Amino acid sequence: MAETTAAPRQIEDLLQTSNEQRIKLFSVVEGLALFAVMLILLFVGNAQQIQLGLSICGIVGAMLGITFALRRSRYVEWLIYLNLASITLMLSLTGPIIGEVDGSVWVLFQAPPLIATIVLNTSRATTIICIASMIILSLVIGSEFAGIIPIKFLVPKSALLINFFCQLLVLGVIAVTVRLLVGRAKGAFAVVAQTEAKLEQQLAKERELALQREQLNAQLSQSLAEISQRDSQIQAEQAAQAALRAQLRQLSLPVIPVLKHTVVMPLVGDLLATSSEGIEETLLAGASQHRAKIAILDVTGVPTIDTELGRRLIQATAAARLLGVQTIIAGIRPDVAQTLVSLGIDFSAVVTVASLQDAVAIAIKRLGMG
């Protein structure tokens, strides 16, 4: 709110000088005017006129000096009113000092309200000086017409009265015009202030939205970092699980060389439940590693062979045959054999024996080692 109220003040400061500077300018102009009046009196006035004129100029000059000395005081506005009123009074007494009047100097009565407007820059000042000028003019000129102040009229009284009322009308017009102009200026400043306030509110909202976007971006970045970290952890866990599965497969499906070019892969029921998928892969890898020509699959420890395990055993023997490895399945018990027949699993293409010893004997015979 403070920034909003400061905006029209800044605009007003751009359009006008400071109060102190205006008072200094006023003091200089009024001082020069008094000096000019004194010069005129000295050159064209008689002794009485010079004495009265210099006395009035001295009083006005003293008031001007007091005003300039108190230019930073809070009472300076009223001192300026007194100065301008004294100028109006001095102008109105020009006729009595000279001893004759033609109304020619009355047009100068419009100067003090204009000076008040320029110096104080308020409609109140203009109104006060206009009213003061009207009162002073009415009293002095009324006294002249009534004969209280003896003076010689150089033009008919009717013409002077018309001129007088015209001056009063002009002073009223000046007061009303300045008030309207100042009112419009204040209205313009109010519009500017409202516009500035709306712009400030809009900028504040935009800043708030920008801050929210930054916060959301920061949260999003943090979430993405957390997701990336979780992905890395998941990948690490999956790799560890894969390594554990490989180790478990090696432990549950070991390929053991028992003779030259002969390996045995014992199958155990409990471990086979979780590692049966690796029978073919493990058998081929072990046979290739030990350069085996005969591979014995020992199923003695398998309590039962279902369709899935039977299919994997057949696939493993077929794949080993493509590598030139003969496969012997040993340890099929009678109840297991019945189950395989009932399931329709065909082991006719595979050599089967009752025990591991029989399988080793066949391997020795085929390799010509017996």
TORKOLMAR-289688 format. One record per atom (N, C-alpha, C, O): residue in three letters; x, y, z. Coordinates in steps of 0.1 Angstrom, whole numbers, plus 5000, padded with zeros to 4 digits. Each point is the difference from the previous one (the first is absolute). Example, Ala and Ser with C-alpha at 12.3 -4.5 7.8 and 13.67 -1.06 7.14 Angstrom:
ALA513249435078 ALA499150125000 ALA500950125000 ALA501050005007 SER498650114986 SER500950115000 SER499250115008 SER500550115001 
END
This chain:
MET500849885000 MET499250125000 MET500950125000 MET499650104994 ALA501549905013 ALA500950125001 ALA500650034986 ALA500150114996 GLU500249784996 GLU500550024987 GLU498950074991 GLU500350084991 THR498449885011 THR499050054992 THR499850155002 THR499850084991 THR500249965022 THR499850145003 THR501250084996 THR499950124997 ALA501349825002 ALA501250074996 ALA500050034985 ALA500750104996 ALA498649824997 ALA500050024985 ALA499550144996 ALA500850064992 PRO498049985012 PRO499650144996 PRO500950115005 PRO500250104994 ARG500449875018 ARG500950115005 ARG501250014991 ARG500550114997 GLN500049784998 GLN501150004991 GLN499750074987 GLN500850084995 ILE498049905000 ILE499550064988 ILE499950155002 ILE500450094992 GLU499049955020 GLU499950145003 GLU501350075002 GLU500250114996 ASP500849825010 ASP501350065001 ASP500750024987 ASP500850094998 LEU498849834992 LEU500650024986 LEU499450124994 LEU500650074991 LEU498149975013 LEU499350114993 LEU500350135008 LEU499650114994 GLN500949895017 GLN500250125008 GLN501349995008 GLN500549905003 THR500050225001 THR501250015008 THR499549985015 THR498850005003 SER502249995005 SER499749985015 SER499450135005 SER500250114995 ASN499249885017 ASN499450125006 ASN501150105003 ASN499850124998 GLU501349845007 GLU501050095004 GLU500650074988 GLU500350125001 GLN499849814988 GLN500550074988 GLN499050104994 GLN500450114996 ARG498349865005 ARG499050094996 ARG500050135008 ARG499850114995 ILE500449875019 ILE500050115008 ILE501250094998 ILE499950125000 LYS501249824997 LYS501250084996 LYS499850084987 LYS500350125000 LEU499049814991 LEU499750074987 LEU499050125003 LEU500250104994 PHE498849875014 PHE499150105004 PHE500750125006 PHE499750124997 SER501249855012 SER500750115007 SER500850084991 SER500150135001 VAL500649814989 VAL500850074990 VAL499150094992 VAL500350124997 VAL498649824998 VAL499150084991 VAL499450125007 VAL500050114995 GLU499549875017 GLU499450105008 GLU501050115003 GLU499750125000 GLY501549845004 GLY501150095003 GLY500350094988 GLY500250125002 LEU499949824986 LEU500350084988 LEU498850094997 LEU500350124996 ALA498549845006 ALA498850084998 ALA500050125009 ALA499850124996 LEU500549865017 LEU500150115009 LEU501150104997 LEU499950125001 PHE501249824994 PHE501250094996 PHE499650094988 PHE500350114999 ALA498949824992 ALA499650084988 ALA499050115004 ALA500150114994 VAL499049865015 VAL499050105005 VAL500850125006 VAL499650114998 MET501349865010 MET500850105007 MET500750094990 MET500150125002 LEU500549824988 LEU500750084989 LEU499050094993 LEU500350124997 ILE498549835000 ILE499050084993 ILE499650125009 ILE499950114995 LEU499949865018 LEU499650115009 LEU501150105001 LEU499850125000 LEU501549845001 LEU501150095001 LEU500150094987 LEU500450125002 PHE499349834987 PHE500250084987 PHE498850084997 PHE500150114995 VAL498649845008 VAL498950084995 VAL499150055012 VAL499150084997 GLY501249895015 GLY499150045011 GLY500550135006 GLY501150044999 ASN497950025008 ASN500450125008 ASN500449955014 ASN500149885003 ALA500350215005 ALA500549975014 ALA499149925008 ALA500349905006 GLN498450154994 GLN499049925008 GLN499749864995 GLN499949915007 GLN500150084979 GLN499749874994 GLN501249915003 GLN499849885003 ILE501450174996 ILE501249925003 ILE500049955014 ILE500349895003 GLN499450205006 GLN500049965015 GLN499049895003 GLN500349905006 LEU498450124989 LEU499049905002 LEU500349874993 LEU499949895006 GLY500650124981 GLY500349884993 GLY501149925006 GLY499949885000 LEU501250195004 LEU501149935006 LEU499649945013 LEU500549895004 SER498650175003 SER499649955013 SER499249874998 SER500349905007 ILE498850104983 ILE499349884997 ILE500949894995 ILE499949885004 CYS501050154987 CYS501049914994 CYS500849945011 CYS500449885000 GLY500050205010 GLY500849965011 GLY499349895009 GLY500549905004 ILE498250134998 ILE499249915008 ILE499849864993 ILE500249905005 VAL499550114981 VAL499949884992 VAL501349935000 VAL500049875000 GLY501150204998 GLY501349945000 GLY500449935013 GLY500649894999 ALA499050175012 ALA500349945013 ALA499249875001 ALA500649905005 MET498250104991 MET499249885001 MET500549894991 MET500049885003 LEU500650164985 LEU500649914991 LEU501249945006 LEU500249884999 GLY500650205008 GLY501249945006 GLY499749905011 GLY500649905001 ILE498350135007 ILE499549915010 ILE499649874994 ILE500349895005 THR498950124984 THR499549884993 THR501249914995 THR500049885001 PHE501050194993 PHE501249924995 PHE500749945011 PHE500549884999 ALA499750195013 ALA500749945011 ALA499249885006 ALA500749905005 LEU498050104994 LEU499249895006 LEU499549914989 LEU498949945001 ARG501850054988 ARG499549924988 ARG499949855004 ARG499249934993 ARG501550025017 ARG499849865004 ARG499049985011 ARG499849895005 SER499650225000 SER499149995011 SER498649964995 SER499750014988 ARG499549935021 ARG498749964996 ARG499050124998 ARG498949984995 TYR501550145010 TYR499250124998 TYR500350084988 TYR499550104998 VAL501449844993 VAL500450084989 VAL498950034990 VAL499950104994 GLU499149815006 GLU498950024991 GLU499250125004 GLU499650084991 TRP500249945022 TRP499250125004 TRP500950134999 TRP499450114997 LEU501949885004 LEU500850114997 LEU499950044986 LEU500150124996 ILE499949794995 ILE499850034985 ILE498750064998 ILE499950104992 TYR499049865015 TYR498750074999 TYR500150145004 TYR499550094993 LEU501249945018 LEU500250145004 LEU500850084990 LEU499750124997 ASN501349824997 ASN500850074990 ASN499150034988 ASN500050124995 LEU499349795000 LEU499150024988 LEU498950105003 LEU499750094992 ALA499849905021 ALA498950105003 ALA500650145001 ALA499450104996 SER501949915009 SER500650135001 SER500350064986 SER499950124998 ILE500549794992 ILE500250044987 ILE498750064994 ILE499950104993 THR499049835010 THR498750044995 THR499650145006 THR499550094993 LEU500849925020 LEU499750135007 LEU500950114994 LEU499550114998 MET501849864999 MET500950104994 MET499550044987 MET500050124996 LEU499549794995 LEU499550034987 LEU498750095002 LEU499850094992 SER499449875017 SER498750085002 SER500350145005 SER499250094998 LEU501949935009 LEU500350135006 LEU500850094990 LEU500450115003 THR499849834985 THR500750084990 THR499350134996 THR500650114999 GLY498149885000 GLY499250124997 GLY500050105011 GLY500450124997 PRO499449845015 PRO500050105011 PRO501450075001 PRO500150125003 ILE501049804995 ILE501350065001 ILE500250104989 ILE500650115002 ILE499049864986 ILE500150094988 ILE499050115001 ILE500350124996 GLY498649865010 GLY498950105002 GLY499050004989 GLY499150085000 GLU501049834991 GLU499049994989 GLU499949854996 GLU500949925002 VAL498050044992 VAL499849864996 VAL499350004986 VAL499050074998 ASP501449834994 ASP499449984987 ASP499649854998 ASP499549964990 GLY500949965020 GLY499749854999 GLY500949924992 GLY499849884997 SER501350194998 SER500949934991 SER500949895007 SER500349904994 VAL499950125019 VAL500949915007 VAL499249885006 VAL500549915006 TRP498150104993 TRP499249905007 TRP500249864993 TRP499849905007 VAL500750104981 VAL500249874993 VAL501149925007 VAL500149884999 LEU500850205009 LEU501149935007 LEU499549925012 LEU500749925006 PHE498050114998 PHE499449935012 PHE499949854997 PHE499849925009 GLN500350044978 GLN499949854997 GLN501349935002 GLN500049885000 ALA501150205003 ALA501349935001 ALA500149925013 ALA500549895000 PRO499150175012 PRO500249925012 PRO499449865001 PRO500649915004 PRO498150074991 PRO499449875000 PRO500949904991 PRO500249895003 LEU500250174985 LEU500849914991 LEU501449975007 LEU500549884999 ILE500050225008 ILE501349975007 ILE499849895011 ILE500849915002 ALA498050105005 ALA499749905010 ALA499949864995 ALA500449915005 THR499050094983 THR499849874993 THR501449944997 THR500249885001 ILE500750204993 ILE501349954996 ILE500849965012 ILE500749905000 VAL499350195011 VAL500949985011 VAL499549885009 VAL500849915003 LEU497950095001 LEU499549915009 LEU499449874993 LEU499949905007 ASN499750124981 ASN499549894992 ASN498849935006 ASN499949875000 THR499250205006 THR498849955006 THR498850094996 THR500250124999 SER498749824999 SER498850084997 SER499650085012 SER499450114998 ARG500949845014 ARG499650085012 ARG500750135000 ARG499450105004 ALA501949904993 ALA500850135000 ALA499450094990 ALA499950125003 THR499849844985 THR499450084990 THR498750075005 THR499750114998 THR499449805008 THR498850055005 THR500150105011 THR499450115000 ILE501549875009 ILE500350095012 ILE500450144994 ILE499550105005 ILE501549904986 ILE500550124995 ILE499050084992 ILE499950125000 CYS499349804992 CYS498950074992 CYS499050075010 CYS499650114997 ILE500049825013 ILE499150065010 ILE500750125007 ILE499350105002 ALA501949895002 ALA500750115006 ALA500150124991 ALA499850115004 SER500549864983 SER500150114990 SER498750074998 SER499950124999 MET499049805001 MET498750064998 MET499650095012 MET499550114998 ILE500949845014 ILE499650085012 ILE500950135000 ILE499450115002 ILE501949884995 ILE500850125000 ILE499650104990 ILE499950125002 LEU499849834986 LEU499650084989 LEU498750075003 LEU499850124998 SER499249805007 SER498750065003 SER500150115011 SER499450104999 LEU501549885011 LEU500150105011 LEU500750124995 LEU499550115002 VAL501649884990 VAL500750124996 VAL499250074989 VAL499950125001 ILE499749814989 ILE499350074989 ILE498650055005 ILE499650114995 GLY499849825014 GLY498750055006 GLY500350135008 GLY499150094999 SER502049915008 SER500350125007 SER500350124991 SER499750115003 GLU500949864986 GLU500350104990 GLU498750064994 GLU499850124998 PHE499349784998 PHE498750054994 PHE499250085011 PHE499250094997 ALA500949865015 ALA499250075011 ALA500650135005 ALA499350075007 GLY501949964988 GLY500650125004 GLY500849995013 GLY500550105004 ILE499549795002 ILE500849985013 ILE501550024997 ILE500750065007 ILE499749894981 ILE501450024995 ILE499950104989 ILE499449974990 PRO501150165013 PRO499950104989 PRO500849974988 PRO501249975002 ILE498350034986 ILE500749974988 ILE499350064988 ILE498850025001 LYS502050004989 LYS499450064988 LYS499849894990 LYS500949924997 PHE497850074998 PHE499749904990 PHE500250054986 PHE499550104996 LEU501449834996 LEU500350044987 LEU499049954990 LEU500050054988 VAL499249855015 VAL499049954991 VAL498750005008 VAL500050015012 PRO498849984981 PRO498850005007 PRO499949885010 PRO500649904998 LYS498650135012 LYS499949905011 LYS499349874994 LYS500449895004 SER498750134987 SER499449884994 SER501049914993 SER499949885001 ALA501050184992 ALA501049924993 ALA500949925010 ALA500449894999 LEU500050195012 LEU500849945011 LEU499249895007 LEU500649895003 LEU498150134999 LEU499249895006 LEU500049874991 LEU500149895005 ILE499750134982 ILE500049894991 ILE501449935001 ILE500049885000 ASN501050205000 ASN501449945000 ASN500249925013 ASN500549905001 PHE499050165010 PHE500149945013 PHE499349875001 PHE500649905004 PHE498150094991 PHE499349885001 PHE500649894990 PHE499949885003 CYS500750174986 CYS500649914991 CYS501249935007 CYS500349894998 GLN500550195010 GLN501149955007 GLN499549895011 GLN500649905001 LEU498350145006 LEU499549905009 LEU499649874993 LEU500249895005 LEU499150124983 LEU499649894992 LEU501249914996 LEU500049885001 VAL501150194995 VAL501249934995 VAL500649935012 VAL500449884999 LEU499650185013 LEU500549935012 LEU499249885003 LEU500649895003 GLY498150124996 GLY499249885002 GLY500249894990 GLY500149885003 VAL500150164984 VAL500249904990 VAL501449945002 VAL500149874998 ILE500950205007 ILE501349945002 ILE499949905011 ILE500549894999 ALA498750145012 ALA499949915011 ALA499349874996 ALA500449895003 VAL498550134990 VAL499249884995 VAL500849914990 VAL500149885001 THR500650194990 THR500849934990 THR501149925006 THR500249884997 VAL500550185012 VAL501149935007 VAL499549885008 VAL500649905000 ARG498350135007 ARG499449895008 ARG499749884991 ARG500249885003 LEU499150154985 LEU499749894991 LEU501249934994 LEU500149884999 LEU500950204998 LEU501349944994 LEU500749915010 LEU500449894997 VAL499650165016 VAL500749925010 VAL499149885003 VAL500649895002 GLY498150124998 GLY499249895002 GLY500249894989 GLY500149885003 ARG500050174985 ARG500349904989 ARG501449945001 ARG500249884998 ALA500750205007 ALA501449955001 ALA500049895011 ALA500649904999 LYS498650135012 LYS499949905011 LYS499349884995 LYS500449885003 GLY498650144989 GLY499349884994 GLY500949924991 GLY500049885000 ALA500850194992 ALA501049934992 ALA501049935008 ALA500449884997 PHE500150185014 PHE500949935009 PHE499449885006 PHE500649905002 ALA498150115002 ALA499349895006 ALA499949884990 ALA500249895003 VAL499550154984 VAL499949894990 VAL501449944998 VAL500149884999 VAL500950205001 VAL501449954999 VAL500349915012 VAL500649894998 ALA499050155014 ALA500249925011 ALA499349875000 ALA500649905003 GLN498150104992 GLN499349884999 GLN500649914989 GLN500149885002 THR500350184987 THR500749924990 THR501349945005 THR500349884998 GLU500550205010 GLU501249955005 GLU499749895010 GLU500749905001 ALA498250125007 ALA499749895010 ALA499649874993 ALA500449895004 LYS498850124985 LYS499649884993 LYS501249944993 LYS500249875001 LEU500750214994 LEU501249944994 LEU500949935011 LEU500649904997 GLU499550175014 GLU500849945011 GLU499349875005 GLU500849905002 GLN497950104999 GLN499349875004 GLN500349894989 GLN500249895003 GLN499750154984 GLN500249914990 GLN501449955000 GLN500349884998 LEU500750215004 LEU501449965001 LEU500249915012 LEU500849905000 ALA498550135011 ALA500149925012 ALA499549864997 ALA500649905004 LYS498350094989 LYS499449874997 LYS500949924990 LYS500349885002 GLU500350194989 GLU500949944990 GLU501349955008 GLU500549894997 ARG500050195012 ARG501149965008 ARG499749885009 ARG500749905001 GLU498050105004 GLU499649885008 GLU499949884992 GLU500449895004 LEU499050134983 LEU499949884991 LEU501449954996 LEU500249884999 ALA500750224998 ALA501349964997 ALA500749925011 ALA500749904998 LEU499150155015 LEU500549935011 LEU499449865001 LEU500749905003 GLN498050094995 GLN499449875001 GLN500549914989 GLN500249885002 ARG500050174986 ARG500649924989 ARG501449955004 ARG500349894998 GLU500450205008 GLU501449965004 GLU499949895010 GLU500849905000 GLN498350125010 GLN499849895010 GLN499649874994 GLN500549905004 LEU498550114987 LEU499649884993 LEU501149934992 LEU500249885000 ASN500650214993 ASN501149944993 ASN501049945009 ASN500649894997 ALA499650175014 ALA501049955010 ALA499549865005 ALA500749905002 GLN497950105002 GLN499449885004 GLN500149894989 GLN500349885003 LEU499450164985 LEU500149904989 LEU501449954998 LEU500249884998 SER500850215003 SER501349964998 SER500449905012 SER500749904997 GLN498950145015 GLN500249915011 GLN499449864998 GLN500649905003 SER498150104992 SER499349884998 SER500749924989 SER500149885002 LEU500350184988 LEU500749934989 LEU501349945005 LEU500449894997 ALA500350195012 ALA501349955006 ALA499749885008 ALA500749905000 GLU498250115008 GLU499649885009 GLU499649884991 GLU500449895003 ILE498950144986 ILE499649894992 ILE501249934993 ILE500149884999 SER500850214996 SER501349954994 SER500849925010 SER500549894997 GLN499550165016 GLN500749925010 GLN499449875003 GLN500649905002 ARG498050104998 ARG499349885003 ARG500249904988 ARG500249885002 ASP499850174986 ASP500349924988 ASP501349935001 ASP500249894997 SER500850205007 SER501449945002 SER500049905011 SER500649894998 GLN498750135013 GLN499949905010 GLN499349874995 GLN500549895003 ILE498450134990 ILE499349894995 ILE500949924990 ILE500049875000 GLN500750204991 GLN500949934991 GLN501149935007 GLN500449894997 ALA500150185014 ALA501149935008 ALA499449885007 ALA500649895000 GLU498250125005 GLU499349885007 GLU499849894990 GLU500249885002 GLN499350164986 GLN499749904989 GLN501349934996 GLN500149884998 ALA501050205001 ALA501349944996 ALA500549905011 ALA500549904998 ALA499350155015 ALA500349915011 ALA499249885000 ALA500549895003 GLN498250124995 GLN499149884999 GLN500449914989 GLN500049885001 ALA500450184987 ALA500449924989 ALA501349925004 ALA500149884997 ALA500850195009 ALA501249945005 ALA499749895010 ALA500649894999 LEU498550135010 LEU499649905010 LEU499449884993 LEU500249895003 ARG498950144987 ARG499349894993 ARG501149924992 ARG499949885000 ALA501150194994 ALA501049924993 ALA500849925010 ALA500349884997 GLN500050185015 GLN500749925010 GLN499249885005 GLN500549895002 LEU498250145000 LEU499149905005 LEU499949894989 LEU499949885003 ARG500050164984 ARG499949904990 ARG501349914999 ARG499949884998 GLN501250195005 GLN501249925000 GLN500149905011 GLN500549894999 LEU498950165013 LEU500049915012 LEU499049894998 LEU500249895004 SER498650154991 SER498949904999 SER500249914988 SER499549885000 LEU501150174989 LEU500249924988 LEU501549994997 LEU500550054990 PRO500349885018 PRO501450004998 PRO500349904988 PRO499449904999 VAL501750134994 VAL500449914989 VAL501449955005 VAL501050075001 ILE499049805002 ILE501249945006 ILE500749914990 ILE499449904996 PRO501950125001 PRO500749904992 PRO500449885009 PRO500650015010 VAL499049874985 VAL500349875007 VAL501049924993 VAL500749935006 LEU499350084981 LEU501049934992 LEU500450094989 LEU499550114998 LYS501549854994 LYS500550084989 LYS498950014990 LYS499549894995 HIS500150235001 HIS498950024990 HIS498749965005 HIS499149984992 THR500750015022 THR498749965005 THR499750095012 THR500950025009 VAL497950034991 VAL499650095011 VAL498649955005 VAL499349934993 VAL500550105020 VAL498749965007 VAL499450135005 VAL500650085007 MET498149934990 MET499250115006 MET498949955008 MET498949964995 PRO501350035019 PRO499049955009 PRO498850105001 PRO500350125002 LEU498549834998 LEU498850095002 LEU499449965014 LEU499749895002 VAL500150225006 VAL499449985013 VAL498650065000 VAL499950124995 GLY499149825010 GLY498750044999 GLY499750145006 GLY499450094993 ASP501049945019 ASP499750135007 ASP500750114992 ASP499450114999 LEU501849884997 LEU500750104993 LEU499550014986 LEU500050114994 LEU499649785000 LEU499550004987 LEU498750094998 LEU499850044989 ALA499549975022 ALA498750084999 ALA500350144996 ALA499150064994 THR502049995009 THR500350144997 THR501050024989 THR500350124995 SER500349775000 SER501150024990 SER499849914988 SER501049984993 SER497849965005 SER499949914989 SER500150074986 SER500349934990 GLU499550205010 GLU500150074987 GLU501450004995 GLU500250024988 GLY500849965021 GLY501450014996 GLY500649874996 GLY501349994999 ILE497949905001 ILE500649864997 ILE500750004987 ILE501249964999 GLU498250084990 GLU500650004987 GLU501250094999 GLU501149954995 GLU498850175010 GLU501150094999 GLU501249955008 GLU501250004996 THR498649955017 THR501049955008 THR500749884994 THR501249995000 LEU498049924995 LEU500649884994 LEU500850034988 LEU501149944999 LEU498550144992 LEU500850044988 LEU501350075004 LEU501049974995 ALA498950125015 ALA501250085004 ALA501049915007 ALA501250014997 GLY498349895011 GLY500949915007 GLY500749904991 GLY501249975000 ALA497949984990 ALA500649914991 ALA501050064991 ALA501149944997 SER498750194999 SER500950074991 SER501350035008 SER501149994995 GLN498750045018 GLN501250045008 GLN500949885002 GLN501250015000 HIS498249875003 HIS500949885003 HIS500249914987 HIS500549895001 ARG499150174988 ARG500249924987 ARG499449865001 ARG500649904996 ALA498250095010 ALA499449875002 ALA499449954987 ALA499550074992 LYS500549795008 LYS499449934989 LYS498749935005 LYS499149974992 ILE500950015021 ILE498949935006 ILE499650085012 ILE500850045008 ALA497849994993 ALA499550075012 ALA499049925007 ALA499049954993 ILE501150035020 ILE499149925007 ILE499150095009 ILE500550085008 LEU498249924990 LEU499050075008 LEU499549915011 LEU499249904997 ASP501250125015 ASP499649915011 ASP498850065007 ASP500050105007 VAL498849834991 VAL498750055006 VAL499749915012 VAL498850005004 THR502149945002 THR499749925012 THR499450085011 THR499149955007 GLY501350174995 GLY499550095010 GLY498750074997 GLY499550085008 VAL500049894980 VAL498750074996 VAL498849915004 VAL499949894995 PRO499350155015 PRO498949915004 PRO499049984989 PRO499449894999 THR500350204992 THR499149984989 THR500450104989 THR500650105002 ILE499049854986 ILE500350084988 ILE498750044994 ILE499249914995 ASP500550225004 ASP498750044994 ASP500350034985 ASP501049984995 THR497950074999 THR500150024985 THR501050114997 THR500849984991 GLU499350125017 GLU500950114997 GLU501549965002 GLU500850024991 LEU499549905020 LEU501349955002 LEU500449904989 LEU501150004995 GLY497949915002 GLY500349914989 GLY500350074987 GLY500949954992 ARG498450155004 ARG500250074988 ARG501450075000 ARG500749994990 ARG499750065021 ARG501350065001 ARG501149904999 ARG501150034994 LEU498749855012 LEU501149904999 LEU500149954985 LEU501249984995 ILE497750014998 ILE500149964986 ILE500750114991 ILE500849974992 GLN498850165011 GLN500750114993 GLN501550005003 GLN500850024991 ALA499649965021 ALA501450005004 ALA500749894992 ALA501150024995 THR498449865005 THR500749894993 THR500050024985 THR501049974993 ALA498050095001 ALA500050034986 ALA501050114997 ALA500849984990 ALA499350125018 ALA501050114998 ALA501449945001 ALA500950044992 ALA499449875018 ALA501349945002 ALA500449924988 ALA501149994997 ARG497949944997 ARG500349914989 ARG500550084988 ARG500849964993 LEU498750175006 LEU500450084989 LEU501550045002 LEU500750034990 LEU499849975022 LEU501450035003 LEU500949885000 LEU501250005003 GLY498249884993 GLY500749875000 GLY500249945013 GLY500849915002 VAL498350135008 VAL500149945013 VAL498849905002 VAL498950034997 GLN501549855006 GLN499049905003 GLN499550015014 GLN500850025010 THR497849974992 THR499550035013 THR499449875005 THR499349924993 ILE500950055020 ILE499549895007 ILE499250055012 ILE500650085008 ILE498249884994 ILE499250035012 ILE500049895009 ILE499549884997 ALA501050145015 ALA500149895010 ALA499150035012 ALA499850125004 GLY499849775003 GLY499350015013 GLY498550024999 GLY499450045009 ILE500049924980 ILE498550014999 ILE499449885007 ILE500349894997 ARG499050145014 ARG499449905008 ARG498749944993 ARG499550074991 PRO500049825014 PRO498849944993 PRO498850095001 PRO499350024990 ASP500450055021 ASP498850085001 ASP500250134991 ASP499050044994 VAL502250015005 VAL500350114991 VAL499749954985 VAL499550084992 ALA501049805005 ALA499849954986 ALA498549994997 ALA499650044989 GLN499649915021 GLN498649994997 GLN499450144998 GLN499150024991 THR501350085017 THR499550134998 THR500350064986 THR499250064994 LEU502149915002 LEU500350054986 LEU499249944989 LEU499650064991 VAL500149815011 VAL499249934990 VAL498650055000 VAL499450034989 SER500150005023 SER498650055001 SER499950144994 SER499050044995 LEU502150045006 LEU500050134995 LEU500250014985 LEU499950104994 GLY500549795000 GLY500349994986 GLY501350064996 GLY500250044988 ILE500849975021 ILE501350054997 ILE500849894994 ILE500249905006 ASP500450124982 ASP500749904993 ASP501550015002 ASP500650104996 PHE500049815011 PHE501449995002 PHE500749904992 PHE501149955003 SER498250014986 SER500649894992 SER501350044993 SER500849914996 ALA499350225001 ALA501350044993 ALA501150025010 ALA501150044996 VAL498749945017 VAL501050035010 VAL500449875007 VAL499149915003 VAL502250074999 VAL500449885007 VAL499750025015 VAL500450105006 THR498949815000 THR499650005014 THR500549885007 THR500049894995 VAL500550135018 VAL500549895008 VAL499450025014 VAL499550105003 ALA500649795005 ALA499450005013 ALA500950075010 ALA499450075009 SER501949934989 SER500950065011 SER501150074993 SER500349994988 LEU500450105021 LEU501250074995 LEU501149914996 LEU500750024991 GLN499449875017 GLN501149904997 GLN499849944986 GLN501049994993 ASP497849985004 ASP499749954986 ASP500450104990 ASP500549964989 ALA499250165013 ALA500350114990 ALA501550014999 ALA500550024989 VAL500249985022 VAL501550014999 VAL500649884992 VAL500950014993 ALA498549875010 ALA500549884993 ALA499850024985 ALA500949964992 ILE497950095004 ILE499750024985 ILE501050104995 ILE500549984989 ALA499850125018 ALA500950114995 ALA501449944998 ALA500750034990 ILE499849895020 ILE501349944999 ILE500049904987 ILE501050004993 LYS498049935005 LYS500049914989 LYS500050084987 LYS500749964991 ARG498550155008 ARG499950074987 ARG501350084998 ARG500450024988 LEU500350025022 LEU501250074998 LEU501249904998 LEU501150054998 GLY498749825003 GLY501049904998 GLY501050005011 GLY501249984998 MET498450055014 MET500950015011 MET500049875009 MET500849985008 GLY498349924989 GLY499949885008 GLY500749884993 GLY500049895006 
END
